[in-house]
Amino acid sequence: MKYFAAPDSIVRKIWGKADTILFIFAGASAEFALNKAVDWLYFTGKLPSDPLGRLFSTVSYARQIVFSEYSEALFAIDKIAAIHQGVEQKRGAQIPDWAYRDVLFMLIDYSIRSFELLERKLTHPEKEEVFEVFYRVGARMGIKGLPVHFDEWLKMREEHIQENLLSSQFTLDLYQQYKKHLGSFRFFLLKQAQILVVPPRVNRLLRLGKFPIFASAIGTYKLLRLLKVENYLKNVILPEAYKPQIAALDVV
Protein backbone atom coordinates (compact mmCIF):
# COMPACT_ATOMS: atom_id res chain seq x y z
CA MET A 1 0.00 0.00 0.00
CA LYS A 2 1.32 3.44 -0.96
CA TYR A 3 1.25 6.14 1.69
CA PHE A 4 1.62 9.88 1.27
CA ALA A 5 4.53 9.79 3.73
CA ALA A 6 6.55 6.58 3.82
CA PRO A 7 6.13 4.41 6.96
CA ASP A 8 9.76 5.10 7.95
CA SER A 9 9.55 8.81 7.16
CA ILE A 10 10.91 11.31 9.69
CA VAL A 11 7.70 13.26 9.08
CA ARG A 12 5.71 10.43 10.66
CA LYS A 13 8.01 10.48 13.68
CA ILE A 14 7.51 14.22 14.05
CA TRP A 15 3.72 14.12 13.62
CA GLY A 16 3.26 10.92 15.61
CA LYS A 17 3.82 12.46 19.04
CA ALA A 18 1.34 14.74 20.75
CA ASP A 19 4.10 16.70 22.50
CA THR A 20 5.71 17.72 19.22
CA ILE A 21 2.37 18.58 17.64
CA LEU A 22 1.49 20.81 20.60
CA PHE A 23 4.64 22.85 20.02
CA ILE A 24 3.82 23.03 16.31
CA PHE A 25 0.40 24.31 17.40
CA ALA A 26 2.01 26.87 19.70
CA GLY A 27 4.26 28.24 16.98
CA ALA A 28 1.49 28.36 14.39
CA SER A 29 -0.88 30.11 16.79
CA ALA A 30 1.69 32.88 17.25
CA GLU A 31 2.40 33.37 13.58
CA PHE A 32 -1.24 33.11 12.51
CA ALA A 33 -1.93 36.16 14.67
CA LEU A 34 0.69 38.22 12.85
CA ASN A 35 -0.03 37.23 9.27
CA LYS A 36 -1.13 40.14 7.10
CA ALA A 37 -3.89 37.93 5.66
CA VAL A 38 -5.34 36.98 9.05
CA ASP A 39 -8.47 38.95 8.11
CA TRP A 40 -9.38 35.98 5.91
CA LEU A 41 -9.54 33.82 9.01
CA TYR A 42 -11.82 36.40 10.61
CA PHE A 43 -14.13 36.53 7.58
CA THR A 44 -16.05 33.37 8.51
CA GLY A 45 -16.06 34.26 12.21
CA LYS A 46 -14.77 30.81 13.14
CA LEU A 47 -11.32 31.91 14.25
CA PRO A 48 -12.31 34.51 16.88
CA SER A 49 -15.21 32.38 18.14
CA ASP A 50 -13.12 29.22 18.52
CA PRO A 51 -9.43 29.99 17.92
CA LEU A 52 -8.19 26.76 19.50
CA GLY A 53 -10.58 24.61 17.51
CA ARG A 54 -9.77 26.42 14.27
CA LEU A 55 -6.02 26.07 14.71
CA PHE A 56 -6.33 22.51 15.95
CA SER A 57 -8.32 21.58 12.85
CA THR A 58 -5.52 22.94 10.65
CA VAL A 59 -2.97 20.83 12.51
CA SER A 60 -5.28 17.79 12.44
CA TYR A 61 -5.71 18.02 8.68
CA ALA A 62 -1.94 18.10 8.23
CA ARG A 63 -1.51 15.10 10.49
CA GLN A 64 -4.26 13.18 8.69
CA ILE A 65 -2.48 13.70 5.37
CA VAL A 66 0.87 12.55 6.77
CA PHE A 67 -0.54 9.23 7.98
CA SER A 68 -3.03 8.51 5.20
CA GLU A 69 -2.84 6.11 2.31
CA TYR A 70 -1.95 8.04 -0.84
CA SER A 71 -5.39 8.36 -2.43
CA GLU A 72 -7.00 9.24 0.92
CA ALA A 73 -4.39 11.94 1.47
CA LEU A 74 -5.12 13.44 -1.94
CA PHE A 75 -8.83 13.45 -1.10
CA ALA A 76 -8.10 15.29 2.16
CA ILE A 77 -5.91 17.85 0.35
CA ASP A 78 -8.61 18.43 -2.26
CA LYS A 79 -11.15 18.94 0.52
CA ILE A 80 -8.96 21.62 2.10
CA ALA A 81 -8.61 23.36 -1.26
CA ALA A 82 -12.39 23.22 -1.79
CA ILE A 83 -13.07 24.73 1.64
CA HIS A 84 -10.80 27.67 0.87
CA GLN A 85 -12.33 28.14 -2.57
CA GLY A 86 -15.75 28.28 -0.92
CA VAL A 87 -14.59 31.06 1.40
CA GLU A 88 -13.15 32.96 -1.57
CA GLN A 89 -16.46 32.72 -3.42
CA LYS A 90 -18.39 34.03 -0.42
CA ARG A 91 -16.07 36.99 -0.03
CA GLY A 92 -15.76 37.64 -3.75
CA ALA A 93 -11.97 37.77 -3.64
CA GLN A 94 -8.99 35.43 -3.72
CA ILE A 95 -6.71 34.53 -0.84
CA PRO A 96 -3.22 35.75 -1.84
CA ASP A 97 -0.83 33.05 -3.03
CA TRP A 98 1.73 34.24 -0.48
CA ALA A 99 -0.80 33.63 2.32
CA TYR A 100 -1.24 30.01 1.22
CA ARG A 101 2.53 29.64 1.09
CA ASP A 102 2.87 31.16 4.57
CA VAL A 103 0.66 28.50 6.16
CA LEU A 104 2.51 25.72 4.35
CA PHE A 105 5.85 27.22 5.35
CA MET A 106 4.71 27.34 8.98
CA LEU A 107 3.99 23.62 8.98
CA ILE A 108 7.44 22.87 7.58
CA ASP A 109 9.31 25.23 9.90
CA TYR A 110 7.53 24.37 13.13
CA SER A 111 7.75 20.65 12.38
CA ILE A 112 11.53 21.02 12.32
CA ARG A 113 11.79 23.45 15.22
CA SER A 114 9.50 21.45 17.53
CA PHE A 115 11.16 18.10 16.89
CA GLU A 116 14.61 19.57 17.44
CA LEU A 117 13.46 21.19 20.66
CA LEU A 118 12.06 17.98 22.13
CA GLU A 119 14.10 15.24 20.46
CA ARG A 120 17.32 15.93 18.55
CA LYS A 121 18.80 17.90 15.68
CA LEU A 122 17.60 16.79 12.28
CA THR A 123 20.05 15.99 9.50
CA HIS A 124 19.91 18.01 6.31
CA PRO A 125 18.37 15.07 4.36
CA GLU A 126 15.69 14.74 7.07
CA LYS A 127 14.86 18.44 6.79
CA GLU A 128 14.67 18.02 3.03
CA GLU A 129 12.22 15.16 3.58
CA VAL A 130 9.99 17.34 5.77
CA PHE A 131 10.01 19.98 3.06
CA GLU A 132 9.30 17.47 0.29
CA VAL A 133 6.22 16.01 1.98
CA PHE A 134 4.61 19.39 2.54
CA TYR A 135 5.72 20.61 -0.88
CA ARG A 136 3.58 17.85 -2.36
CA VAL A 137 0.66 19.05 -0.25
CA GLY A 138 1.05 22.57 -1.61
CA ALA A 139 1.53 21.40 -5.18
CA ARG A 140 -1.66 19.32 -5.00
CA MET A 141 -3.55 22.36 -3.70
CA GLY A 142 -2.32 24.34 -6.68
CA ILE A 143 -0.40 26.88 -4.61
CA LYS A 144 1.65 29.06 -6.93
CA GLY A 145 5.24 30.14 -6.53
CA LEU A 146 6.38 27.30 -4.29
CA PRO A 147 10.12 26.68 -3.89
CA VAL A 148 11.14 23.30 -5.27
CA HIS A 149 14.19 22.68 -3.08
CA PHE A 150 14.74 22.91 0.67
CA ASP A 151 17.55 25.47 0.40
CA GLU A 152 15.32 27.64 -1.79
CA TRP A 153 12.58 27.28 0.82
CA LEU A 154 14.92 28.52 3.56
CA LYS A 155 15.45 31.75 1.62
CA MET A 156 11.74 32.21 0.85
CA ARG A 157 10.76 31.42 4.42
CA GLU A 158 12.96 34.23 5.71
CA GLU A 159 11.60 36.62 3.08
CA HIS A 160 8.02 35.77 4.07
CA ILE A 161 8.79 36.31 7.75
CA GLN A 162 10.20 39.75 6.98
CA GLU A 163 7.50 40.83 4.53
CA ASN A 164 4.21 39.19 5.53
CA LEU A 165 4.00 39.64 9.29
CA LEU A 166 2.48 42.59 11.08
CA SER A 167 1.25 43.30 14.59
CA SER A 168 -2.29 44.62 14.08
CA GLN A 169 -5.63 44.95 15.79
CA PHE A 170 -6.34 41.40 14.64
CA THR A 171 -3.22 40.28 16.51
CA LEU A 172 -4.35 41.88 19.74
CA ASP A 173 -7.87 40.52 19.40
CA LEU A 174 -6.72 37.00 18.63
CA TYR A 175 -4.44 36.92 21.66
CA GLN A 176 -7.31 38.15 23.79
CA GLN A 177 -9.36 35.25 22.43
CA TYR A 178 -6.55 32.81 23.24
CA LYS A 179 -6.54 34.06 26.82
CA LYS A 180 -10.33 33.93 27.05
CA HIS A 181 -10.51 30.33 25.83
CA LEU A 182 -7.44 29.03 27.67
CA GLY A 183 -7.60 30.91 30.94
CA SER A 184 -4.73 32.95 32.38
CA PHE A 185 -2.53 30.04 33.48
CA ARG A 186 -2.71 28.05 30.24
CA PHE A 187 -2.35 31.26 28.23
CA PHE A 188 0.89 31.95 30.10
CA LEU A 189 2.09 28.43 29.28
CA LEU A 190 1.21 28.92 25.60
CA LYS A 191 3.34 32.05 25.40
CA GLN A 192 6.20 30.30 27.15
CA ALA A 193 6.05 27.51 24.56
CA GLN A 194 5.93 30.08 21.77
CA ILE A 195 9.12 31.73 22.99
CA LEU A 196 10.92 28.41 22.55
CA VAL A 197 9.90 27.75 18.93
CA VAL A 198 9.10 30.97 17.06
CA PRO A 199 11.64 32.83 14.89
CA PRO A 200 13.18 36.00 16.41
CA ARG A 201 11.04 38.40 14.32
CA VAL A 202 7.83 36.70 15.44
CA ASN A 203 8.99 37.01 19.04
CA ARG A 204 9.81 40.70 18.63
CA LEU A 205 6.49 41.56 17.01
CA LEU A 206 4.55 39.77 19.75
CA ARG A 207 6.87 40.97 22.54
CA LEU A 208 6.97 37.49 24.03
CA GLY A 209 10.27 37.97 25.81
CA LYS A 210 13.74 36.46 25.57
CA PHE A 211 14.00 34.31 28.68
CA PRO A 212 11.46 31.47 28.66
CA ILE A 213 10.83 29.82 31.99
CA PHE A 214 10.18 26.63 30.01
CA ALA A 215 13.79 26.46 28.77
CA SER A 216 15.08 24.88 31.96
CA ALA A 217 12.01 22.66 32.21
CA ILE A 218 12.47 20.93 28.84
CA GLY A 219 15.16 18.62 30.20
CA THR A 220 12.92 17.68 33.12
CA TYR A 221 10.02 16.99 30.77
CA LYS A 222 12.20 14.71 28.64
CA LEU A 223 13.03 12.75 31.80
CA LEU A 224 9.31 12.47 32.62
CA ARG A 225 8.73 11.06 29.14
CA LEU A 226 11.42 8.45 29.68
CA LEU A 227 9.70 7.49 32.93
CA LYS A 228 6.32 7.39 31.12
CA VAL A 229 4.74 9.80 33.61
CA GLU A 230 4.45 12.92 31.45
CA ASN A 231 0.72 12.34 31.00
CA TYR A 232 0.12 13.41 34.59
CA LEU A 233 1.63 16.79 33.76
CA LYS A 234 -0.31 17.09 30.50
CA ASN A 235 -3.56 16.35 32.31
CA VAL A 236 -2.91 19.38 34.50
CA ILE A 237 -2.04 21.87 31.76
CA LEU A 238 -4.26 20.84 28.83
CA PRO A 239 -7.79 22.17 28.30
CA GLU A 240 -10.35 19.52 29.29
CA ALA A 241 -12.20 19.72 25.97
CA TYR A 242 -9.09 18.81 23.97
CA LYS A 243 -7.59 16.06 26.15
CA PRO A 244 -9.11 13.12 24.18
CA GLN A 245 -8.09 14.62 20.84
CA ILE A 246 -4.57 15.31 22.01
CA ALA A 247 -4.16 11.86 23.57
CA ALA A 248 -5.17 10.32 20.23
CA LEU A 249 -2.25 12.07 18.51
CA ASP A 250 0.30 9.67 20.01
CA VAL A 251 0.89 6.89 17.49
CA VAL A 252 4.66 6.27 17.58
Disulfide bonds with the S-S distance in Angstrom:
none
